[in-house]
C-alpha cells in the first residue's frame, strides 16, 4: 500500500522540488511564473473541468453540498475571529486565514493524481461552494480593508465571478452533458478533434501547477511561530468538521460514494487561498510576511497529511 500511494505522490513531489530549484538557480523569472499561472487558471484547469463535467451527470442533491460549503466557509470566519481574540493577535488578516481553500493551484492537482480525472467533478462540486464564498465574501472583506471601505460592489463581484474561466468551464460542461452536445462532438470526426485538443491542454494542469507551487514555496524567519499556530488550529478545526460533514451529510443524508468523502477531506486539508497576499496593502509588511509563511507552512502540511491519509487508505465512513 505504501509503495503504491508513494509512487503516485512522488512525481508531484519531484515537480515541487524542480520548481524550487528553478527559483534558487534563477532558471525561470518571477514574471515567467506569473504568466504560467495565467495559463493554468485560464486554459489548463478550465479544460480539465469542462471535460470532467461534460462527461458526468450532475444531480440536484449535489447543490446541497455547494450550499453547505458556503456556510462552512462563513462559520470558519467566526471561528477565526474567536481564535484571534483568544490569542490576542493584532492583525487585520489573521481570522481570514481560517477560511477558504486553495483548490485551483493545489487541490485539483493532488486530487487528480490520486483519484483520476474521471472523479474531478466530485471535487469541483465541493469547490463550487467555497469559490463562491471567496469571490463574494473573502475578496470583498480584503478589498474593504485595502481600500478602507465598509462595503463592496456586489454587481462587480458577480461579474468577476461569472466571467472566471473556471466557472464558465463548469457551466459549459454541464450544458454539454445535459443537452447531449458532448455525444455529438465525440461522434463527429472533426468535432472530436476539438475535444482531443482540450484533452491535451487538460493534462498540463498537474505538472504546471506543481512546478509553480514548488517555485513559490519559501519561508521568512519573522512570525513563524504565529503561522504555525494558525496552521495547527485551522487544520484541527477542519479535520473535525470534515468527519462530521462526511458522516452526517455525504454519507447519511445524501448517500454519496467514498470518493466524495475523500474529496471533502482533500478540500479541508488545503491551505487558505493563495490570492490573499494580492490584496494586502504595501504598508502592511509584517502582515505580508505572516501570511506568506502561513501559506507556505500550510502547503507543506497539506502534502504531508494528504500523503499519510492515502497511505492509511483514505478517510471514509
C-alpha positions, 0 to 999 in steps of 0.5 A: 500500500505504501509503495503504491500511494508513494509512487503516485505522490512522488512525481508531484513531489519531484515537480515541487522540488524542480520548481524550487530549484528553478527559483534558487538557480534563477532558471525561470523569472518571477514574471515567467511564473506569473504568466504560467499561472495565467495559463493554468487558471485560464486554459489548463484547469478550465479544460480539465473541468469542462471535460470532467463535467461534460462527461458526468451527470450532475444531480440536484442533491449535489447543490446541497453540498455547494450550499453547505460549503458556503456556510462552512466557509462563513462559520470558519470566519467566526471561528477565526475571529474567536481564535484571534481574540483568544490569542490576542493577535493584532492583525487585520488578516489573521481570522481570514486565514481560517477560511477558504481553500486553495483548490485551483493551484493545489487541490485539483492537482493532488486530487487528480493524481490520486483519484483520476480525472474521471472523479474531478467533478466530485471535487469541483462540486465541493469547490463550487461552494467555497469559490463562491464564498471567496469571490463574494465574501473573502475578496470583498472583506480584503478589498474593504480593508485595502481600500478602507471601505465598509462595503463592496460592489456586489454587481462587480463581484458577480461579474468577476465571478461569472466571467472566471474561466473556471466557472464558465468551464463548469457551466459549459460542461454541464450544458454539454452533458445535459443537452447531449452536445458532448455525444455529438462532438465525440461522434463527429470526426472533426468535432472530436478533434476539438475535444482531443485538443482540450484533452491535451491542454487538460493534462498540463494542469498537474505538472504546471501547477506543481512546478509553480507551487514548488517555485513559490514555496519559501519561508521568512524567519519573522512570525513563524511561530504565529503561522504555525499556530494558525496552521495547527488550529485551522487544520484541527478545526477542519479535520473535525468538521470534515468527519462530521460533514462526511458522516452526517451529510455525504454519507447519511443524508445524501448517500454519496460514494467514498470518493466524495468523502475523500474529496471533502477531506482533500478540500479541508486539508488545503491551505487558505487561498493563495490570492490573499497576499494580492490584496494586502496593502504595501504598508502592511509588511509584517502582515505580508510576511505572516501570511506568506509563511502561513501559506507556505507552512500550510502547503507543506502540511497539506502534502504531508497529511494528504500523503499519510491519509492515502497511505492509511487508505483514505478517510471514509465512513 
